[in-house]
Structures are given as C-alpha cells and as structure tokens.
Amino acid sequence: FCMFGSATESTTGSTGNTKEPPNQDAMMGPSPPISESSKEMVLDKSSSSTPDDPEGFHQISMQASSSSTSIPSPQQPETEEAIFTLVCKHGDSMFPIVYTASSTVLDVKLALQALTNVNPERQKIMGLAKGKIMKDDAQLSELGLRQNQKFMMMGTPEDKIPMMIVQPEFSVDDEGYEEDPDNDTDISHNALNIDKVQKKIQKTQINCINPPRKGKRLLVLDIDYTIFDCKSASETIHILKRPYLDTFLTLVYKYYDLVFWSQTSWKWVEAKLTEMGMLFATEYRVTFILDQSSMPRVEDRHYYKRKRGQHNGEVKYYEIKPLQIIWEKFPEYYGPHNTIHVDDLSRNFVMNQRNGLKISAYKHAHQNHRHDRELLFLGYYLMSVKDCEDFRSLDLSDWRSHVVRNAGLNQGK
C-alpha cells in the first residue's frame, strides 16, 4: 500500500531537509510482511533505501509504519489517523494506496509519481469523482470515496514522453451531410428526433466546474478538430493544440461563459483538456463539459438520397449536439438568443441551425500549426457581435466575410 499524509510533508524527512520525490529506479526501504490475502506497501518518510520488489510493487517511504524501528519524525501527529484504501489502475498494473482523512489529491499524485514515473502535471485521474474536476488541494475526505474504490490514472512516464498517445476511436466527419435548410428543418421537426432529445435532456446531469455568470453570453466549443488535432502524432501537445487557443479563450471569456462539448467519452475529454492546461487556467474558466453521453442519436431520411440520388427507404443515424439540453438546464442564464455553438461538423447544428457557427477543421497539425489563424479571426468575430441582443438575427454562416469586411482583411490572407 502507499500510505501518505499531506503533500507538504511528503518530501520532508525528520531532519527537515527537502528531498527530491523518489523515482522508479531509486526507491528503497525494508519490505513489510506480505500476507496471502493482500500485498502491503508502506510509504515511510524516514527511510531512504530501495531493494527491488519481486512482487511488482515499489516500496516507497513517506510515513513511518507503526512496526518500524525508526525514530518518529517530530512532524508526525501524536495520534494516528484512520486509514482507508484506494486501488489505482495504471496501464496493466494495479496499485493499492492507503490514505487518511487529511490526504489530498496532490498526495495521491505524488505517490503515483513515485510508483509510475508520471509527473503530477501529466496525470489524468479518473473515477474518483465522476464529472468533477479535482483540484490538487482538495481533501479526499470531501469526495465521498468508498473503501477499496478503484480509479484509473492515465499519463505517460517521463522516459516514454516521445511516444505520444493518440486516441484510437474517434473517426467522424460530415460525409454525406450537406447544409440544406429544408433537410435540416425536416430532421429537427421529426417527432422521433424531438422525443430522443427530450429523453436525453431528462437523463443528462450537468456538473458545473465554475458557476454560470449572470449576463454573459454562452460559447459552446467542440474539441476534436476544432481546437485540437486528435489524430496526428506529436512529441509535444503544443503542436496538436490549435494555435492561439489560450489567447482566444482569454479574449472571449470576459463576455462569454465557456462550455466544451466533445463527441468522445469523458475520459478522453478530461485527458485532452488536462494535457492542454485548460482546466485550471487562471486567465479563463470553464463552466462545464459535456461528452458523447449527452448526444442523442437522430435519424436522417435524406442522407442516402443526397449521397446516391436515391434512398429506397434507407435511414442514416448519427449523433448530434442539441443545445436544448443546456437551455433546459440553465434557463435563467442561457437560451437561443445568447448562445453560439462552434464546431467543425455542420450536422451537429441540425437541431439549432441558427446558433451554429462552422469552423475549419484543424488537421495535419505538423503542416498547419505555423500558419493557422482561425481562432484569431473567430475571436475578432465574437467580440464584434458580443452586444447583439439576439444571435439568431445573425448570419453565422457568413462570419468569415464579416471579419474580412470589418477588419480590413483580404480574402487571400
């Protein structure tokens, strides 16, 4: 087990000298007895030796065991706190971790760093608090954890950073979909599709990371290919992250609440936003995040007719992002009049045609990151319409021409 106290104590020994966090190859300490029912790992602050562990668990010292013969540190409490157990899965390995009521999320990250060689800033922890973003100073006692609760940590060890992990499952585009007002109206007025949206509204629970702000507009942003190249391989996240993203978000945050809606699962959303450093940015705040689970599957009876010239009664199904889900949950803050949804897929706007703004897809990041300025232009546009009383009065499909006309730009630039 990994036993630890607070993060401020975890790297300080009994002499008060600051120590570097132990790494995977330099962990030492006497092995505690291993029973048949469970393999224990005690993190002892006072120890600094590390034998190889044949059982596959690294033995780290961060807090003295009651059976240890070492002299207790003066910083240790006189009475022992109750301890609880968590189980972390990283890759193919499972790591039992013991924590106390005063332990924090950062304590967990530091222990996992010692076990896995994944730095805390690269760790994506999932399963401790579903749908919530955990801050490092949050105490584990506040999360309502269960004894032996399992969670997952995603992150690349420092010695394997060049092997960037790219999500495997996302491959969707606008194939066969054409922007056709008559067809879009047909889909959005389909009784079955409307019923599916209503059911999704009832099932969706939104957990706010930061509270909505009264009087602000709402900007809903897609992630994959809108602000992040999810397919290209790269040794650095800064290439995959769309140029000027932080500048753009900082600019519009003064007037717009920020919501991200991805067509992938929560674990990928959290991983990507964490890697891009967006969840705890100080220049802007994310209000909440929606993932694939909030996207109803609608039917398109004209898909094959457009694609083949005939459809023979065939129906195409795909998932969309109906803004009604947000409007129903926050009617006092957001509505059709003050919401703009930015996405690289037109079909995601099918239920809210007048609120959708299509952006060019950010792909092939290695070739395009040096000259992509889409977010600079988009930021200019959003600032120019921020005082519009009703966004539905705008022609969002013509947003580029608006920028060219009002910013004095040439189409070729």
N, C-alpha and C positions, 0 to 999 in steps of 0.2 A: 504494500500500500504506500501511497505518497501521503505523508502527514505533514501539514504545514500550518503556520499561524498566519499573521498578517504579512503583507508584501514588504513592509518596511523592515521587518525583522529577518526576512528570509535570506538576505545576503550579508548579514552581520553576525559575526561569531561572538564568543564570550569575551574576547579581548577588545571588542569594539572596532576592529579593523574591517574595512569593507572588502568583501571578496567578490570575485567575478562569479556570475552564475555558473554552476558546473555544466560541462558539456558532456556529450555522449561518450567520449573516449577517455574522460578523466573523472570518473565518479567512483568514490571509494567509501568504504565503511563496512563494518562487520555484518555478516549476513545473519538476520534473525532466524529463529527456528521456523521451518516451513512445515505446516501440517498437511495432512492428506486432503482436507476439505477446502483449504484456501492457502494461497501463497501470499505472504505478507511482505510489504516493503515499507520500512520506516525511514522517513527523511529526518536525519539527525543533524542539527545545527553544528554541534561541536565536533563532528567527525570530518576528516578530510581524506580518508583512504578509499580506494575503489577496486576491489577484486572483480574479475569477470564473473558474470552471473550465468551459470549453466541453465537456469530456468527461463531465461529470456527477459527478466526484469532487471533494470538498472537500479542499484541501491544507492540512494542519494541521502545526504544528511542535511536536514533543515530544522529538526526539532528533536530534543533528546527523548529517547524511549525510557519508560519507567524502569525497564530492566537493564538499562545501560549503566556502566560503571563510571562514565564521565561525570565531571562536576557540573551541575546545572548552571546555566548562564544566569547572571543577575537580572536579565531582562525577562526571564520566564515568569509567568504568573505563579503565585504560590499554590493555587488550586487548579486542578486540571479541568479543562472544558470538556463537555460531552463531544464525542466524535461520531461522524457519520461517514457513510461510504458512497462514492460515485464510481462508475465504471466508464472509462473513455475508450472509444474505438478510434484508432488512427491507422489507416491502411489495413493490414491484416493482423495488427496487434491490438490486444486489449490491456488497458492499464487501470487497475483498481486505485482509487485515490481517496484518502481519508481527509476530511475537513472538519473544522469546528464552526460554531455559530458565528464567530467573528471573521472567518475567512472570506476573502473577496474574490471576484472574478480574476483579478490580476494574480492572486496567489495560485489559482488553477493554471493560468497561462505560464507562470514562471516554473511551476512543477513540470508542466508538459514540455516546456523548452528543454529542461534538463533530460527528460526522457526521450524526446524525439528529435532534438536539434532544430526545431522550428521556432524561429523568433516570435515573441508575443504579437508583434505588429502584423505578422503574416498568418496568424492563426484564425481560422474561421470556426467558431464553436457553435454547434447546432444541437438542439434537443434539450437544452437546459430551460429555456423559456421560449416557447414557440411563438413566433410572430413578434417578438420583442427584441430590441437591440440592447444588449447588456453593456453598461459602462464598466470600466475597469475597477472603479471604487465601489461598485455595488456588492453588498454582502450577500453571500449565498443563502443566508437565513431568510432573506426577503423574497426569494424566488419560489418558495413553496415546494422544495425538492423532496422526492421520495427516497427512502433508504434503498441503496443499490440501484439508483436510477442510472440508466445508460444514456450516454450522449456521444456525439461524434465531433472530432476535430479534424478539419481539413487544413492542409498547409504543406508547403514544400520545404524540406530540410535545407539548411544553408548550403550543404555540399551538392545539392541537386537543383539549385535555382535555375541554371540554364535550361533545364527540362520543363518548360512552361506547360502547365496542364490546361488543355483546351476542352471545353465541354463537348461531349460526343453527340448529344441527342437533338440539337436544335438545327433544323433544316426546313425553313418555311419561307415562301415568297408569295408574290402576287400572281403566280402562274394561273392563267385562265380567268383572272378577275380584271375587269375593266371598269373604270369610273363611268358609270351610266346612271344618271339621276332617276330615270324611270325604273331601272332594275333595282337600285338601292331602295327606292320607295317600296317596291314590291317586297323586298326582303324585310324591311323594317316594319311593314304593316301586316306581315304574315302572322296570323293568330298563334300558330305554334311557336314561332320565334319569340313573340311577345311573352308567351307563357313561360318559355325557358328563361328569359331574362328575369321575370318576376320570381321564379323559383331560385335563381342564383342570388338575387337580392336578399331573399329570406335566409339563405344558407351562409352568406358571406358575413364574416365578423372582421371588422377593421380595427386594428390596434395602432393607435397613434404613437409615433415616436416623439413628435413635438405637437403641441396643440394647434388647431387651426387658428388663424388670426383674423379677427373681425375686420371687414372692409377690404381684404386682399382678394385679388383675382386668383384663379386656380390654373396652374400649368401642370398637365399630366404628360409625362415623358416616357416613351418607350426606352428600352435599354439596348437590346441586341440590334446592331447595325444603325442605331440612331445616335447613341453616344459611345458605343463600344463595339469593336470588331471581335465577334465571338468565335471566329473560325481561324483566323491567321495565327500562326505560331510566332512567338517573340520571346526574347530573353528579358524584356522589360515591359511592365504594364503601361508605361507612358506611351508606347507606340500604339497599343491596342485602344487606349483611351482617346477619344476624339479630340483633336486639337482645340484649345481654348475652352474646354469644358468648364473648368473652375472659374475662369473669367466670366463666362456666360451665366453660370448659376449665381455667382456673386452679384452680377449686374441685375438680373431679373428678380432676385429674392426680395428686394426692397418692396416690390409691388405684387409679387405672385407667391402663393404657397406652392411648394414643390411636392409632387407626388410621382412616384415611379411605378410603372405597370409593365411587367415583363411576361412574355409568353412561355417562360420556363418555370421550373419549380422553385420553391423558396430557397432551397439550399444553394442553387446556382445564383439566384439574385443576391443573396447575402454574401456569397463568396466574391462576386464581381464588384459589388459596391464597396466591400471592405478593402479589396485589393486596390481600388481606385481612390481610397481615402475619403469617401464621400459621406459616410455615416456619422462621423464625428468632426466634420469640418466646422470651423469657427466662423467662416465668412457667410455661410448659409446653413439652413436647417431643413432636413427632410421631414415632411409632415407625416406621411405614412407610405407604405409599399403594398402593392397588390401583385399577385403572381398568377400562374396559369389556373389555379383552382377557382379564381373568380371570373373565368371566361366561359360563358355558355357556348354550346355548340349549336349553330343555326344551320338552316337548310337554304340552299341557293338553287332554285329550279331552272335558272337560265345559264348556269355555268357551262354545261356541255353544248348548249345551243350557240353560245358565243365562241366556244373553242372549236367545234366541229361543223357548225352550221345547222345541226340538228341534235336533239337530245333524247328522243324516244322514251320520254318519261323518266329519265335518269335524274337523280338529285345529288348535288355535291354538298358535303357538310364541312364546315370549318369553324374554328373558334374565333370569337371577336371580343372587343373591349367596350361594352356598353357603359357610357358614363352615368346612366340612370342609377347604377349601383352606388356611386359616390353621392349623387344628388339626393337619393332617398335616405342615405345615412347622415348627411350633413345639410339638411335643407336650409338651415339658418345661415350657412356660410357660402354654399356653392349651388349653382344652377346653370341652366343653358345660357344665361345672359353673361356669365363671367368666367366661363371655362374654355380653355383651348387645349386640345389634345394633339401632341406632336408625335408622329410615328412615320416609319418608312414604308408601312403597308397600308394601302388605301382601304382594304377590306375591313380593317379594324374600326373604321369610322361608319360602318354601314348603318348602325342604329342612330348615329349622331352626325349626319353629313355636314351640318353647318358649324360644327365645332372642331372638325378635323383639319389639321394642317400637315400636309405630307412633306417630309424632308428627304433629301437624297440619302441613299444608304451609304454608310461608311464601311467599305470593304477593302481588302488588299492594303492593309494599313501600312506596310513597308513602302509601298509605292506612293500612297496618297497622303500620309501624315504631314509631309512637308508643305503641301500647298492647299490642304483642305481648310476652307474658311467659312464653312456652312454655319457654324454656331455664332460667328461674329455677325453675319447677316441676319440670322434669326433673332439674335439679341437686339439688334437695331430695330427690327420689325416689332417685336413685343414691346419695346419701350415706346415706340411711336403710337401704339394703339392702346396703351395701358389705361387711358382715360375714357375709352369708348364705353358708353353706357350699356350697350348690348352687343356682344361679339357676333351674334347671329346676323347683324347688319353688315358684317364684313364679308368680303370675298376672299376667304383664306386660301383658295386655290391660286390666287393671284399675288401671293405675298412677296414673291421674288421681284415681280415688276414694281410693286410698291416701293421696295427698297431701292431699286435702280432709279426710279423717278425721284424719290425724295432724298436719296443720299448722293445724287450726282454721279452714279457709277455707270460704267459702260457694260453692256451685256457680256462682252467677252472677257471681262476681268473677274 
